């Protein structure tokens, strides 16, 4: 028997996919369950949603206990997205974070300098992106690193060009897959609502300044890009090479758009834009401002992606990066 799910169900499913916190995910799943018709065709889906709610509630309880006891590393998302850096000892993760975020986190030539996650904010044009440096990845790595990875919007694997980066990658990939975290490449849009966590991943081949044979990098590039489809950035964090390219790639792979707003008869506010997922509509932007905007919105005028400036558009119009929107209620 077909499920015959109503449009409201898919709207709630979109809320779930875009949710940034466990509480938001649970709320969206409960809404999906309430909207869904109850018949044999939806029995399996109902069971999957209930199981997911149960698992998320358990994770939420762990998080709350972790905040009290310090046993867990819960990092609240801030800015336009959360990026987690993973790497084996001495890959230069912390040096890279310092270069990206203009921080002064301690670095050293000996392994395991970073003992707990370190959070910084990276400036990218007119927004900030949260960057999290983690303790060095190892064969028996701390389970809390996997918790951080699952929650992140984007993953960066930092590989040391001096020390067989393919082996480093294979070790981390295997360990992550054992925890149901699957690395997916640039442009890939795979999404299994209740399956393993698919994590968009960028690879940074660090310590480029130490590389003596340029053919080695060419081989790495072919290996990673052709085999795995992962975005690849050559870098020397110590000397700043590749840092601007990585910033651009982080923004691109977060798949977000910046939306500026204006009131009728007034100039647009060109700072502190709304941050939305690619594919978001005028109605999504209105919802981000306030539920009353969403409820009362009649239409909008858009400058940027439209055929002409100030074009009137309907609520389902898809917005693009740096669009200016004037809401009419």
Residue frames relative to the residue before (quaternion, step in Angstrom):
aa qw qx qy qz dx dy dz
X 1.0000 0.0000 0.0000 0.0000 0.00 0.00 0.00
X 0.4242 -0.7153 0.4835 0.2733 3.64 -0.74 0.99
X 0.5730 -0.6254 0.4125 0.3323 3.56 -1.16 0.62
X 0.0915 -0.8326 0.5366 0.1023 3.62 1.04 -0.79
X 0.1257 0.8284 -0.5310 0.1268 3.54 0.75 1.09
X 0.4460 -0.7065 0.4804 0.2669 3.62 -0.93 0.86
X 0.6785 -0.4982 0.3402 0.4192 3.62 -1.22 0.36
X 0.6083 0.5739 -0.3572 0.4159 3.60 1.06 -0.71
X 0.5931 0.5694 -0.3648 0.4371 3.58 1.12 -0.62
X 0.6957 0.4729 -0.2794 0.4630 3.59 0.89 -0.93
X 0.5816 0.5440 -0.3725 0.4764 3.58 1.19 -0.48
X 0.6597 0.4910 -0.2997 0.4836 3.60 1.00 -0.86
X 0.6211 0.5346 -0.3381 0.4628 3.59 1.07 -0.72
X 0.6262 0.5233 -0.3272 0.4764 3.58 1.07 -0.74
X 0.6062 0.5445 -0.3408 0.4689 3.58 1.06 -0.76
X 0.6493 0.5228 -0.3141 0.4544 3.57 0.97 -0.90
X 0.6731 0.5027 -0.3032 0.4497 3.58 0.88 -0.91
X 0.7368 0.4159 -0.2265 0.4826 3.58 1.04 -0.78
X 0.4358 0.7196 -0.4519 0.2966 3.60 1.27 -0.14
X 0.2868 -0.7854 0.5325 0.1318 3.56 -0.96 0.92
X 0.7637 0.2636 -0.1711 0.5638 3.60 1.21 -0.33
X 0.6460 -0.5066 0.3933 0.4139 3.58 -1.28 0.33
X 0.6320 0.5428 -0.3398 0.4365 3.60 0.96 -0.84
X 0.6588 0.5055 -0.3050 0.4664 3.59 0.97 -0.86
X 0.6376 0.5263 -0.3254 0.4590 3.58 1.04 -0.79
X 0.6537 0.5094 -0.3125 0.4643 3.58 0.92 -0.92
X 0.6417 0.5345 -0.3195 0.4477 3.58 0.94 -0.91
X 0.6809 0.4884 -0.2890 0.4630 3.60 0.92 -0.94
X 0.6490 0.5146 -0.3179 0.4615 3.60 0.98 -0.81
X 0.6433 0.5079 -0.3242 0.4724 3.59 0.98 -0.77
X 0.6280 0.5210 -0.3323 0.4730 3.56 1.07 -0.72
X 0.6267 0.5336 -0.3302 0.4621 3.60 1.01 -0.84
X 0.6668 0.5122 -0.2921 0.4557 3.54 0.96 -0.93
X 0.6719 0.5026 -0.2992 0.4544 3.58 0.97 -0.84
X 0.6863 0.4922 -0.2788 0.4571 3.59 1.02 -0.84
X 0.6099 0.6211 -0.3391 0.3568 3.56 1.03 -0.85
X 0.4576 -0.6527 0.5194 0.3079 3.63 -0.95 0.81
X 0.3113 -0.7610 0.5420 0.1739 3.58 -0.98 0.82
X 0.3709 0.6764 -0.5654 0.2919 3.56 -0.39 1.31
X 0.7540 -0.4122 0.2514 0.4455 3.59 -1.26 0.14
X 0.6341 0.5668 -0.3288 0.4105 3.56 1.07 -0.71
X 0.7484 0.3562 -0.2132 0.5173 3.60 1.19 -0.42
X 0.3477 0.7717 -0.4812 0.2281 3.61 1.25 0.07
X 0.6874 0.4868 -0.2904 0.4540 3.59 0.83 -0.99
X 0.6615 0.5088 -0.2997 0.4624 3.56 0.97 -0.91
X 0.6183 0.5377 -0.3372 0.4636 3.58 1.03 -0.77
X 0.6630 0.5082 -0.3019 0.4593 3.57 0.93 -0.92
X 0.6477 0.5197 -0.3173 0.4579 3.60 0.99 -0.83
X 0.6666 0.4958 -0.3056 0.4653 3.59 0.95 -0.87
X 0.6477 0.5106 -0.3248 0.4629 3.60 0.94 -0.84
X 0.6463 0.5139 -0.3172 0.4665 3.58 1.00 -0.83
X 0.6509 0.5089 -0.3138 0.4678 3.59 1.01 -0.81
X 0.6281 0.5264 -0.3335 0.4659 3.60 0.98 -0.81
X 0.6527 0.5237 -0.3076 0.4529 3.56 0.93 -0.94
X 0.6717 0.4978 -0.2949 0.4626 3.58 0.93 -0.91
X 0.6655 0.4975 -0.3030 0.4668 3.58 0.97 -0.85
X 0.6283 0.5280 -0.3378 0.4609 3.58 1.02 -0.74
X 0.6318 0.5223 -0.3206 0.4745 3.56 1.09 -0.77
X 0.6450 0.5116 -0.3137 0.4732 3.59 0.99 -0.85
X 0.6388 0.5371 -0.3214 0.4473 3.56 1.04 -0.85
X 0.6409 0.5150 -0.3185 0.4717 3.58 1.02 -0.78
X 0.6285 0.5276 -0.3255 0.4698 3.58 1.04 -0.82
X 0.6388 0.5353 -0.3212 0.4498 3.55 0.99 -0.88
X 0.6727 0.5012 -0.3002 0.4541 3.57 0.87 -0.97
X 0.6490 0.4970 -0.3143 0.4826 3.58 1.01 -0.81
X 0.6417 0.5448 -0.3200 0.4348 3.56 1.02 -0.83
X 0.6282 0.5337 -0.3402 0.4525 3.57 1.04 -0.73
X 0.6855 0.4851 -0.2809 0.4647 3.58 1.06 -0.77
X 0.7908 0.3468 -0.1620 0.4776 3.56 0.89 -0.94
X 0.4328 -0.6899 0.4714 0.3385 3.59 1.20 -0.43
X 0.4550 0.7141 -0.4367 0.3038 3.59 1.27 0.10
X 0.7573 0.3191 -0.1819 0.5400 3.59 1.17 -0.52
X 0.3432 -0.7026 0.5806 0.2268 3.54 -1.26 0.46
X 0.0767 0.7861 -0.6072 0.0865 3.56 -0.02 1.25
X 0.0477 -0.7962 0.6032 -0.0025 3.57 -0.75 1.05
X 0.3649 -0.7428 0.5236 0.2022 3.54 -0.54 1.18
X 0.4460 -0.6952 0.4968 0.2665 3.56 -0.92 0.92
X 0.0191 0.7730 -0.6332 0.0343 3.54 -1.04 0.89
X 0.7459 0.3765 -0.2835 0.4707 3.54 -1.23 0.44
X 0.7626 -0.4044 0.2828 0.4182 3.53 -1.31 -0.37
X 0.7915 -0.1240 0.0800 0.5931 3.59 1.24 -0.17
X 0.3550 -0.7248 0.5531 0.2067 3.55 -1.26 0.46
X 0.1028 -0.7910 0.6031 0.0058 3.55 -0.78 1.14
X 0.1723 -0.7830 0.5925 0.0790 3.58 -0.83 1.04
X 0.2109 -0.7630 0.5985 0.1230 3.59 -0.95 0.91
X 0.0492 -0.7736 0.6317 0.0080 3.55 -0.95 0.98
X 0.2112 0.7705 -0.5870 0.1307 3.55 -1.12 0.66
X 0.5468 -0.5972 0.4730 0.3473 3.54 -1.22 0.52
X 0.7086 -0.4367 0.3084 0.4605 3.63 -1.22 0.16
X 0.8629 0.1424 -0.1263 0.4682 3.54 -1.18 0.83
X 0.3956 0.6981 -0.5064 0.3157 3.58 1.02 0.76
X 0.5233 -0.6612 0.4006 0.3585 3.60 1.26 -0.23
X 0.2318 0.8045 -0.5167 0.1793 3.61 1.17 0.49
X 0.7090 0.4715 -0.2762 0.4457 3.56 0.75 -1.08
X 0.6167 0.5283 -0.3415 0.4733 3.59 1.04 -0.73
X 0.6423 0.5195 -0.3148 0.4673 3.57 1.05 -0.78
X 0.6353 0.5133 -0.3293 0.4738 3.62 0.95 -0.83
X 0.6416 0.5246 -0.3227 0.4572 3.60 0.96 -0.86
X 0.6684 0.4962 -0.2954 0.4688 3.58 1.01 -0.83
X 0.6753 0.4991 -0.2891 0.4596 3.60 1.01 -0.80
X 0.8261 0.2869 -0.0777 0.4788 3.54 0.88 -1.05
X 0.4027 -0.7290 0.4642 0.3015 3.59 1.29 0.02
X 0.3847 0.7044 -0.4944 0.3338 3.57 0.99 0.91
X 0.3518 -0.7250 0.5530 0.2118 3.55 -1.33 0.11
X 0.1376 0.8051 -0.5624 0.1286 3.58 0.90 0.86
X 0.5727 -0.6260 0.4129 0.3311 3.57 -1.06 0.79
X 0.0366 -0.7686 0.6385 0.0135 3.54 -1.03 0.87
X 0.0156 0.7910 -0.6112 0.0244 3.57 -1.21 0.53
X 0.5804 -0.6042 0.4278 0.3392 3.57 -1.26 0.37
X 0.6458 0.5010 -0.3367 0.4675 3.58 1.21 -0.26
X 0.5733 -0.6317 0.3973 0.3383 3.62 -1.10 0.63
X 0.8282 0.2870 -0.2071 0.4345 3.51 -1.44 0.36
X 0.1964 0.7857 -0.5542 0.1923 3.59 1.02 0.82
X 0.7141 0.3879 -0.2319 0.5346 3.59 1.00 -0.87
X 0.1583 -0.8280 0.5358 0.0476 3.57 -0.53 1.22
X 0.7754 0.1285 -0.0721 0.6140 3.59 1.17 -0.57
X 0.6458 -0.5199 0.3633 0.4250 3.62 -1.15 0.39
X 0.1559 -0.7609 0.6248 0.0792 3.55 -1.13 0.75
X 0.2075 -0.8123 0.5413 0.0636 3.54 -0.73 1.13
X 0.0395 0.7839 -0.6175 0.0516 3.56 -0.97 0.90
X 0.3389 -0.7189 0.5668 0.2168 3.55 -1.30 0.32
X 0.2258 -0.7812 0.5750 0.0906 3.55 -0.85 1.07
X 0.3394 -0.7227 0.5650 0.2084 3.57 -0.89 0.95
X 0.0642 0.7537 -0.6533 0.0309 3.54 -1.01 0.90
X 0.7989 -0.1759 0.0506 0.5729 3.56 -0.28 1.30
X 0.8127 -0.2578 0.1764 0.4918 3.65 -0.53 -1.07
X 0.6726 0.4389 -0.3159 0.5051 3.61 1.19 0.42
X 0.3273 -0.7095 0.5815 0.2265 3.54 -1.34 0.14
X 0.1628 -0.7668 0.6168 0.0716 3.55 -1.07 0.83
X 0.3910 -0.7316 0.5127 0.2216 3.57 -0.86 0.98
X 0.0851 -0.7876 0.6102 0.0079 3.57 -0.86 1.05
X 0.1211 -0.8081 0.5760 0.0243 3.57 -0.80 1.07
X 0.2200 -0.7457 0.6202 0.1046 3.54 -0.77 1.15
X 0.1689 -0.8112 0.5564 0.0623 3.59 -0.86 0.94
X 0.6209 -0.5002 0.4244 0.4291 3.60 -1.24 0.28
X 0.6599 -0.5423 0.3461 0.3881 3.56 -1.15 0.65
X 0.4445 -0.6762 0.5346 0.2437 3.51 -1.07 0.93
X 0.0369 0.7914 -0.6093 0.0319 3.58 -1.02 0.75
X 0.7424 -0.4209 0.2659 0.4482 3.58 -1.27 0.14
X 0.7604 0.1874 -0.1197 0.6102 3.59 1.02 -0.79
X 0.0264 0.8578 -0.5120 0.0375 3.54 0.61 1.14
X 0.6507 -0.5333 0.3856 0.3789 3.56 -1.26 0.55
X 0.5044 -0.6773 0.4444 0.2991 3.60 -0.80 1.02
X 0.5966 0.5930 -0.3678 0.3964 3.60 1.13 -0.56
X 0.5671 0.5725 -0.3890 0.4465 3.58 1.20 -0.42
X 0.6385 0.5141 -0.3285 0.4691 3.59 1.04 -0.73
X 0.6093 0.5461 -0.3505 0.4556 3.60 1.06 -0.70
X 0.6559 0.5007 -0.3061 0.4748 3.57 0.95 -0.89
X 0.6551 0.5327 -0.3106 0.4367 3.57 0.94 -0.91
X 0.6455 0.5284 -0.3237 0.4465 3.60 0.92 -0.87
X 0.7219 0.4681 -0.2477 0.4455 3.55 0.96 -0.88
X 0.5841 0.6302 -0.3632 0.3602 3.60 1.17 -0.53
X 0.4994 -0.6398 0.4960 0.3086 3.55 -1.26 0.46
X 0.8051 0.0475 0.0295 0.5905 3.56 1.09 -0.69
X 0.2343 -0.7767 0.5756 0.1025 3.55 -1.09 0.79
X 0.0989 -0.7634 0.6356 0.0585 3.56 -1.06 0.86
X 0.1618 -0.7584 0.6248 0.0914 3.57 -0.81 1.04
X 0.1835 -0.7820 0.5901 0.0812 3.57 -0.68 1.14
X 0.0848 -0.8127 0.5763 -0.0118 3.57 -0.62 1.22
X 0.3753 -0.7276 0.5381 0.2005 3.56 -1.04 0.86
X 0.3838 -0.7575 0.4836 0.2121 3.59 -0.50 1.19
X 0.6141 0.5786 -0.3419 0.4138 3.59 1.20 -0.45
X 0.8111 0.2892 -0.0740 0.5030 3.57 1.11 -0.66
X 0.7055 -0.5111 0.2693 0.4105 3.57 0.44 1.30
X 0.1308 -0.8441 0.5164 0.0603 3.61 0.37 1.21
X 0.5969 0.5706 -0.3773 0.4193 3.60 1.09 -0.57
X 0.6475 0.4992 -0.3156 0.4817 3.58 1.01 -0.77
X 0.6233 0.5350 -0.3389 0.4587 3.59 1.00 -0.79
X 0.6612 0.5105 -0.2974 0.4624 3.54 0.93 -0.95
X 0.6703 0.5149 -0.3052 0.4386 3.58 0.84 -0.99
X 0.6381 0.5301 -0.3284 0.4517 3.59 0.99 -0.81
X 0.7039 0.4563 -0.2763 0.4691 3.59 0.80 -0.98
X 0.6307 0.5427 -0.3300 0.4458 3.57 0.97 -0.86
X 0.6716 0.5019 -0.2945 0.4586 3.59 0.90 -0.95
X 0.6725 0.4975 -0.2978 0.4599 3.57 0.90 -0.94
X 0.6552 0.5039 -0.3095 0.4700 3.58 0.99 -0.80
X 0.6552 0.5062 -0.3143 0.4645 3.59 0.96 -0.84
X 0.6072 0.5509 -0.3490 0.4538 3.59 1.11 -0.63
X 0.7079 0.3894 -0.2347 0.5405 3.56 1.27 -0.45
X 0.5352 -0.6640 0.3770 0.3614 3.59 1.27 0.44
X 0.4980 0.5797 -0.4711 0.4405 3.57 1.04 0.84
X 0.1126 -0.8273 0.5504 0.0060 3.57 -0.43 1.27
X 0.3467 -0.7414 0.5420 0.1907 3.57 -0.81 1.05
X 0.0211 -0.7948 0.6065 -0.0032 3.57 -0.81 0.99
X 0.5042 -0.7240 0.4124 0.2268 3.53 -1.11 0.80
X 0.7391 -0.4045 0.3180 0.4347 3.47 -1.41 0.03
X 0.8111 0.2502 -0.2044 0.4876 3.55 -0.97 0.89
X 0.5592 0.6027 -0.3984 0.4065 3.61 1.22 -0.29
X 0.1167 -0.8167 0.5633 0.0454 3.58 -0.89 0.86
X 0.2275 0.7848 -0.5440 0.1908 3.58 1.05 0.66
X 0.1100 0.7871 -0.6022 0.0759 3.56 -1.01 0.79
X 0.0469 -0.7683 0.6383 -0.0062 3.53 -0.66 1.16
X 0.4492 -0.7512 0.4095 0.2573 3.55 -0.35 1.30
X 0.8268 0.1883 -0.0676 0.5257 3.58 0.91 -0.88
X 0.5467 0.6250 -0.3994 0.3886 3.60 1.23 0.17
X 0.7873 -0.2483 0.2141 0.5222 3.60 -1.18 -0.52
X 0.5289 -0.6241 0.4717 0.3291 3.56 -1.21 0.50
X 0.2042 -0.7683 0.5975 0.1051 3.57 -0.67 1.13
X 0.0893 -0.8388 0.5370 -0.0013 3.58 -0.51 1.17
X 0.4012 -0.7033 0.5379 0.2349 3.56 -0.68 1.14
X 0.0652 -0.8423 0.5329 -0.0481 3.56 -0.74 1.11
X 0.1365 -0.7405 0.6541 0.0723 3.52 -1.17 0.83
X 0.2458 -0.7544 0.5901 0.1492 3.56 -1.04 0.78
X 0.1269 -0.7567 0.6368 0.0762 3.55 -1.03 0.88
X 0.1917 -0.7551 0.6187 0.1014 3.58 -0.73 1.11
X 0.1004 -0.8564 0.5065 0.0004 3.53 0.03 1.37
X 0.7617 0.3484 -0.3099 0.4498 3.54 -1.42 0.36
X 0.1245 0.8209 -0.5365 0.1509 3.53 1.03 0.90
X 0.6099 0.5797 -0.3418 0.4186 3.58 1.14 -0.65
X 0.6636 0.5026 -0.2977 0.4674 3.59 1.24 -0.44
X 0.5669 0.6318 -0.3717 0.3759 3.57 1.27 -0.34
X 0.2233 -0.8033 0.5435 0.0972 3.58 -0.74 1.07
X 0.7518 0.3268 -0.1819 0.5431 3.59 1.11 -0.65
X 0.3304 -0.7786 0.4965 0.1952 3.64 -0.32 1.19
X 0.5683 0.6040 -0.3830 0.4068 3.59 1.15 -0.46
X 0.5678 0.5968 -0.3796 0.4211 3.57 1.17 -0.58
X 0.6747 0.4868 -0.3067 0.4623 3.56 0.89 -0.90
X 0.6165 0.5488 -0.3486 0.4443 3.61 0.98 -0.79
X 0.6497 0.5111 -0.3112 0.4690 3.58 1.01 -0.83
X 0.6341 0.5292 -0.3217 0.4629 3.57 1.01 -0.85
X 0.6480 0.5393 -0.3082 0.4406 3.53 0.93 -1.00
X 0.6727 0.4873 -0.2888 0.4761 3.56 0.90 -0.94
X 0.6503 0.5411 -0.3117 0.4326 3.58 0.94 -0.92
X 0.7610 0.4015 -0.2186 0.4603 3.57 0.72 -1.04
X 0.7150 0.4627 -0.2801 0.4429 3.60 0.83 -0.92
X 0.7258 0.4252 -0.2586 0.4750 3.58 0.88 -0.91
X 0.7083 0.4677 -0.2694 0.4549 3.58 1.00 -0.78
X 0.8311 0.2247 -0.0831 0.5018 3.58 0.85 -0.95
X 0.3789 -0.7483 0.4754 0.2654 3.61 1.21 -0.28
X 0.4382 0.7023 -0.4538 0.3300 3.58 1.17 0.52
X 0.5138 -0.6184 0.4961 0.3277 3.56 -1.09 0.77
X 0.1254 -0.8163 0.5639 0.0049 3.55 -0.86 1.01
X 0.0511 -0.8009 0.5965 -0.0112 3.58 -0.76 1.10
X 0.2440 -0.7412 0.6023 0.1681 3.63 -0.67 1.03
X 0.0521 0.8288 -0.5502 0.0878 3.58 -0.83 0.91
X 0.1069 -0.6989 0.6922 0.1444 3.44 -1.45 0.28
X 0.2809 -0.8010 0.5055 0.1548 3.55 -0.02 1.31
X 0.6184 0.5751 -0.3354 0.4176 3.56 1.06 -0.77
X 0.7856 0.2980 -0.1429 0.5231 3.59 1.00 -0.82
X 0.5683 -0.6466 0.3618 0.3578 3.61 1.27 0.09
X 0.4523 0.6851 -0.4638 0.3330 3.60 1.21 0.05
X 0.8233 0.2421 -0.1872 0.4781 3.56 -0.96 0.89
X 0.4825 0.6961 -0.4335 0.3079 3.60 1.22 -0.18
X 0.6835 0.4698 -0.2974 0.4729 3.61 0.85 -0.91
X 0.6231 0.5310 -0.3377 0.4645 3.58 1.05 -0.75
X 0.6514 0.5067 -0.3155 0.4683 3.59 1.00 -0.79
X 0.6140 0.5445 -0.3521 0.4500 3.60 0.96 -0.78
X 0.6625 0.5028 -0.2976 0.4689 3.57 0.92 -0.93
X 0.6689 0.5010 -0.3014 0.4591 3.59 0.96 -0.89
X 0.6103 0.5456 -0.3503 0.4552 3.60 1.04 -0.72
X 0.6594 0.4990 -0.3098 0.4693 3.57 0.89 -0.93
X 0.6665 0.5217 -0.3020 0.4387 3.56 0.88 -0.98
X 0.7450 0.4300 -0.2349 0.4525 3.57 0.82 -1.00
X 0.5441 0.5801 -0.4148 0.4419 3.62 1.21 -0.16
X 0.2364 -0.8179 0.4926 0.1805 3.58 1.31 -0.39
X 0.4144 0.6800 -0.4865 0.3595 3.52 0.72 1.15
X 0.2099 -0.7433 0.6151 0.1586 3.55 -1.31 0.29
X 0.3275 -0.7192 0.5815 0.1931 3.53 -1.20 0.69
X 0.0775 -0.8061 0.5867 -0.0039 3.56 -0.75 1.09
X 0.1963 -0.7752 0.5939 0.0886 3.56 -0.82 1.08
X 0.2548 -0.7859 0.5479 0.1312 3.57 -1.05 0.70
X 0.0516 -0.7786 0.6234 0.0498 3.55 -1.27 0.41
X 0.3834 -0.6775 0.5751 0.2517 3.51 -1.25 0.52
X 0.6185 -0.5510 0.3900 0.4023 3.62 -1.09 0.61
X 0.8309 0.2070 -0.1659 0.4891 3.55 -0.92 0.96
X 0.6996 0.4121 -0.2652 0.5200 3.59 1.26 0.03
X 0.5646 -0.5888 0.4343 0.3819 3.62 -1.16 0.43
X 0.5792 -0.5948 0.4163 0.3708 3.60 -1.14 0.49
X 0.4354 -0.6408 0.5607 0.2923 3.54 -1.30 0.47
X 0.1103 -0.8527 0.5104 0.0148 3.56 -0.26 1.29
X 0.6386 0.4197 -0.3821 0.5196 3.57 1.00 0.84
X 0.8183 0.2125 -0.1761 0.5042 3.57 -1.24 0.39
X 0.0544 0.8390 -0.5392 0.0497 3.63 0.66 1.05
X 0.5526 -0.5247 0.5078 0.4019 3.52 -1.35 0.22
X 0.2089 -0.7590 0.6031 0.1287 3.57 -1.05 0.78
X 0.0342 0.8073 -0.5830 0.0848 3.57 -0.56 1.20
X 0.5569 -0.5748 0.4751 0.3657 3.54 -1.28 0.36
X 0.5902 -0.5459 0.4471 0.3921 3.57 -1.16 0.59
X 0.7409 0.3661 -0.2862 0.4849 3.56 -0.99 0.83
X 0.4911 0.6659 -0.4330 0.3577 3.60 1.26 -0.09
X 0.3603 -0.7467 0.5331 0.1688 3.52 -1.19 0.67
X 0.7150 -0.3964 0.3477 0.4591 3.53 -1.38 0.00
X 0.6482 0.5212 -0.3181 0.4549 3.59 0.99 -0.84
X 0.6221 0.5316 -0.3362 0.4663 3.60 1.04 -0.74
X 0.6475 0.5123 -0.3127 0.4696 3.57 1.01 -0.84
X 0.6408 0.5180 -0.3224 0.4659 3.59 0.98 -0.82
X 0.6416 0.5294 -0.3146 0.4574 3.58 1.02 -0.85
X 0.6302 0.5496 -0.3297 0.4383 3.57 1.07 -0.78
X 0.6583 0.5011 -0.3078 0.4699 3.59 1.10 -0.68
X 0.7385 -0.2885 0.2343 0.5626 3.57 0.77 -1.04
X 0.5766 -0.6096 0.4155 0.3511 3.56 -1.07 0.70
X 0.6041 0.5570 -0.3628 0.4395 3.61 1.14 -0.56
X 0.5949 0.5471 -0.3573 0.4681 3.57 1.11 -0.67
X 0.6593 0.5113 -0.3028 0.4607 3.55 0.90 -0.95
X 0.6917 0.5023 -0.2792 0.4374 3.56 0.87 -0.98
X 0.7948 0.3517 -0.1565 0.4691 3.58 0.88 -0.94
X 0.4442 0.7268 -0.4423 0.2806 3.58 1.25 -0.16
X 0.2187 -0.7704 0.5877 0.1150 3.57 -0.94 0.97
X 0.7492 -0.2199 0.1750 0.5998 3.57 0.90 -0.97
X 0.2558 -0.7507 0.5800 0.1859 3.58 -1.28 -0.07
X 0.2829 -0.6905 0.6245 0.2307 3.51 -1.37 0.23
X 0.1367 -0.8159 0.5612 0.0246 3.55 -0.95 0.94
X 0.1522 -0.7378 0.6523 0.0836 3.51 -1.17 0.84
X 0.6495 0.5251 -0.3754 0.4019 3.58 -0.87 0.89
X 0.8537 0.1028 -0.0293 0.5097 3.57 0.03 -1.28
X 0.5572 0.6187 -0.3901 0.3931 3.59 1.25 -0.16
X 0.6750 -0.4969 0.3548 0.4142 3.58 -1.29 0.27
X 0.7886 0.0073 -0.0122 0.6148 3.59 1.08 -0.65
X 0.6243 -0.5757 0.3800 0.3666 3.57 -1.16 0.61
X 0.8234 0.2135 -0.1809 0.4936 3.53 -1.03 0.87
X 0.3193 0.7677 -0.5032 0.2355 3.58 1.19 0.42
X 0.4245 -0.6839 0.5304 0.2660 3.55 -0.99 0.83
X 0.0294 -0.7974 0.6023 -0.0210 3.56 -0.90 0.96
X 0.5019 -0.6395 0.4888 0.3167 3.54 -1.26 0.41
X 0.7266 -0.4745 0.2958 0.3993 3.54 -1.34 0.27
X 0.7067 0.4558 -0.2737 0.4667 3.61 1.11 -0.56
X 0.3716 0.7340 -0.4933 0.2826 3.62 1.22 0.25
X 0.3643 -0.7421 0.5225 0.2086 3.59 -0.85 0.99
X 0.3059 -0.7793 0.5281 0.1419 3.55 -0.76 1.11
X 0.2317 -0.7641 0.5899 0.1207 3.55 -1.26 0.56
X 0.7073 -0.4792 0.3065 0.4197 3.54 -1.26 0.44
X 0.8480 0.1299 -0.1749 0.4831 3.53 -1.03 1.06
X 0.3253 0.7131 -0.5399 0.3069 3.60 1.11 0.53
X 0.2473 -0.7158 0.6311 0.1678 3.55 -1.26 0.60
X 0.1054 -0.8231 0.5579 0.0094 3.57 -0.75 1.07
X 0.1263 -0.7507 0.6457 0.0597 3.54 -1.04 0.92
X 0.2327 -0.8077 0.5311 0.1071 3.57 -0.47 1.22
X 0.1194 -0.7731 0.6198 0.0622 3.57 -1.09 0.78
X 0.0331 -0.8197 0.5707 -0.0371 3.54 -0.64 1.20
